[in-house]
Amino acid sequence: MPSEMTAHVIEEYGDPDVFEKTTRDVPEPGPEEIRVEVVASSVNPVDYKIRQGAIPDFAPELPATLHCDVSGVVDDVGADVTRFEEGDEVYGMPGGAGRQGSLADYVVGHAGTFARAPESIPLEQSAALPVVALTAWEMLVEKATVSLGDDVLVYGATGGVGHVGVQLADWLGAHVVATASSDEKRELASALGADATVDYTATDVETYVAEHAGDGGFDVVFDPVGDDHIQTAFDAVRPYGTVVTTESSSTQDLSAMHQRSLELGVVLVILPVLLGEQQERIGRELDDIATLVDDTVIEPHIDDRFAFENVAEAHRRAEEGDFSGKLLLVNE
């Protein structure tokens, strides 16, 4: 077992070029932790926002190893861990926000933040799932409790969270309407399970509500985009309906919530890691998600792959936003 490992860290906030390749001591797992030899990670907005310095309260202590998602092989287990053993293939969300992350040869995290990886896809692809699939799960299953026959509008339907949200809402039995800005993206949304698609750049909300929703609007509006989409969501949802979002940074007029008796659910899946509490919920949900992957309900869409060495390039691509699904980072 080596005593040192390669890690890609930031010593200050800034543009993608602040990443530095360095050598660090291999971390030792605590009593409730496991150590994982990292196969892959992926890029999420939280990763590049932390790197930018936009959300310093979420950042690990500098110099920081970033990235929340991980897949890999259990290398060591803490004294109190019974759920995993050496050699298990796992995926999870152990750090990258609040504590050191996975952009290294090894990562240590609470055992509750991991689950056994899906068996039906390559282990590296599992790293595309944790943040986005947990977010979609908590938005649709826990916050909105989507059920058979619900009309669900999915914003950003080919983005990281959105492309899982379409598949999950379809599995839950909803009538899924997906928004996207190009023919190519709308075709992908249909392939993922959307019953109808909308070009939101050319169609106003009143038109697509009238065409695709009953009872004065959608039962649920799924918004992983935020900003002005939240105001549009209030126009698109029916009275007594539900808007679920990941948005936390914009200022919105919430009067429509009172006028139409709406419910608003906000999801931050990294909260258990930030708090160091209820971390087992991550693993429980990832167990369910792995089952759905193996049952061909959910499949991660990988737009492009990058080596850890090229993390700066991956971050630039992520910030530009011209891709669908996820950008994978592989520890080659």
N, C-alpha and C positions, 0 to 999 in steps of 0.2 A: 504494500500500500504506500503510494507516494505521500510525502509530507507537504508538498507544495502543488499548486494547480495554477492553470492559466485562467485569468478572469478579465473581462472587459468592463472597465469602471469609468465613472466620472468623478473628477475631483472638484469640479465646479459646474454650475448650470450654464447652458448655452446651446449653440447649434449642434447638429449631429456630429461635427468633428471633435467635440469634447471627449468622445470615448477614447480611452487609452487601454491598450493591451498590457497586462502586468502579471506578476506572479504573487499569489497569496497563499497563506497557509490553508491546507484542507481543513474545513471546519469539523468539529466533533459534535455529534448529536447529544442533546440533553436527554434526560430520562424519558420524556414523552415525545421525543423527536426521532425522525429517520434521516439518514443521509442518502441522497440519490445521485448516482452518476448521470450527468445530464446528457440526453440525446438531442433534445430540441427545445426551443421556446418559440414564441411568436410575438408579433407587435400589436399592441393595443393602444388606443389614444392615451390611456393613463400613463403608459410607459414614456411616450414622448413628451407629455405634459410635465411629468416629473423631471425629465432631462432638461426641459426648457426653463424650469424654475417657476412654472405657472401655478403649481400646487405644492409649495414647500412643506406644508403640514403633512403631506402623504409621503414625503421622500425618506428613504433610509438615511442613516448618518453618513455624511461624506467622509472619505471617498466611498462612493456607493456602487454596488453591483445592482443593476436594474433588471427589470422584466419579471412579470408576475406568473406567466404561464410556464409550465415545464412538463416534459415527459422524460422518462429515463428508467434506470434499473436501481433498485434498492441495494445500497452498498453496505450499510450498517444500520442497526436499530438501537434505540435507547433501552435502558433497563426495564422500563415500564410498558414497552410497546409489545402488544401481542397480536395486533392486526396484520402486521407485515413481517416478512423475513427476507434475508438477503437473497437476491436473485429475482424478486418480484418485479414485474413490469408495471409501472404506475404512471399516473398523470396527476397534476394538481396545481394549486395556487398557494404556495407556501410563503412567498415574500415578494420582493420587488417594490412594495409599498409598505412603509412602516418598518421593514426589516430587510436584510440583504436578499437579493433576488437570484435569478437562475442563469444569468449570462456568464457562466463559468463552468468549469469541468464538474464541479460538485455543488450541490445546494443542500442545506439543512432546513427542515421545517417541522412544525408540529405534525404528528402522524394524522391528526384529524383533517388536515388540509389536503390529503391525498386519497386517491382511490385506485383500484386496479384498472389498468388501461383497457379500453375496448380491445377485443380480440380480432375483430373483423377488418381493422385498418392497420397500416404500418404504425409502429410505436411513435415515430417522429410526427406523424399527422395528428396524433392525440394532443400534441402541444398547441394545436390551433384552437382547442375547444374550451379550456376551463373558464376564462373570464367571460367570453361571449355566450357560452352555453349556460353557465350559471346565471348570467344576467337575464337571458331570455326566459329561463325556467322560473326565476323569481318574479319576473314581470307578469308572465302569463298564467302560471300555476298558483303562485302564492298571493300576489297582489290582486290580479284581475279574476282569478278562478274561472278562466274561459271554459265553456262547456259546449256540448253538441248544439249546433245550429246558430251559435252566436255570429254576428257580423263583426269581423275584426279588420281594422285598417292598420296596415304595417307601413310605417315610414322607413325610408332608408333600407328597402327590402333586400338589397344585395350587399349591404355592408356587413361588418363582422357580426354584430348582434342581430341585425335585421335578417340575415340569411338563415340563421338558426331559428329566429322567431317565426318566419314563414313556415318552416318545416314543422315546428312544434305546434303552432296554431292549427295547421292542417291535421296533424295527428290527434289533436284534441277535439276534432270534429267541427271546427269553425268554418264559416264561409270567409275566405281570406282574400282581401283586396290589397294589393301591394303597390306602393308608389316607387317610381324610378325615373331617371332623367333621360335615358336613351333606349333605343330599340333593343340593343344588346342586353342591357340590364333588365329590361322588362321580359325578354325571352328567358333569361336565367331565373327570374322570379317565378315565372310560370312553370319552368322545369322543377323548381324547388317545391311547388305545390300550391301556388297562388291560383285562386279561381278566376281572378280578373286582375288586370294591371292598369295603372293610371300614370300618364305623363303629367306630373304635378307642375311642370314648368309651363304647360300649355292648357291646363284644365283647372278652373277655379273650384273651390271646395263645394260650393252649392251644387255644381253640375255633377261631380262624382258622388256626392251624397245621394242626390236624387236618383242617379242611375244604379247605384250599387248597394244602398242601405235602405232598410225599412224603419218604421216607427220613429221617423224624424232624425235618424242618424245611426252611427255605428254603436254597437253595444260596448266595444272596447277600441280605443285607439292606442296603438303600441308605438311609442316614440323613443327610439334610441339616439335621436339626432339633437333635440333640444332647440334652444334659441326661439326663433319665430314659429317653429313647428308646434310649439306648445299652444300658442294662440290659435293656430289653425286647428289643432286637435280639439280645442273647446268648441269650435264651430262645427266640427265633423261628428262629434259624439252626441248620442241621443240624450234627452233628459233622463236623469238617474243613471247615466252610463259612467264608464270608468276610463280615465286616461292614465297610462303608466309610462314613466319616463326615467331616463338616467340623468336628466338635466339638473344641475345644481348651481350654475354660475350666472344665469341671466335673470333680469328683472322682468316680471310678467304681471299683467292685469288679471287678477284671480276673480273678478266680479262674476264672470260667467259660471264659475263653480257654484256660487250661491244662487244665481238666477235660475240655473238648470238642475240644481241639487246633484252635482257631480262628485265623483270620488277621484282623488288624485293619489297615485301610488308612485313613490320615488325609490329607486333601487341603487344601492352601492354595495356590490358583492364583496369588495375587499374589506369591508368593515370588520368582520371577525379577526382578520389578520392585524388590522390597525389597532384594535382594542385588545387583542390577545385573549379574547373571550368567545365562547360558542364556536370554536373553530371546527368542531366535529360536524357542524351543519354543512360545511363545504364538502367534506368527504361523503356524507350521506347523499347529497344532491348529485355529486359526480358519479356515485354508484348508479343512480337512476339514469343519468345521462349515458353512461357507458352501455347500459342495457338497451337504451333506445338506439344507440349507434349500432350495436350488434343485431338489433331487430330491423335494421335498415330504415329507421324512422328519421334519423339525423345523420347527415354526412357533411363533414367540413369541406368547404370549397376553398382550395388553396390556389391563389392567384399566382404567387411566385415564391421562390425559395432563395434564401441567402445564407451564406456561411456566417458564423459568429464574427469572423474576421471582417465581414462587410456590414456590420451593424449600422454604421453611419449611412450607408447607401439605403438600407432598409428603412431607417427612420426618415430619410428624405422622401422616399417613395410614399411612406405612410402619411406624412404631412401633406404631400401633394394631393392625396386622396383619389387618384385616378386608378382604382383597382376595385375588384369585387371580392367579397369573402375575406380571407386572411392572407397575411404575409408571414411565411414560416422562416424561422431561423434555426439552422442545423449546426450542431457542434461537430464539425468535420475534423 
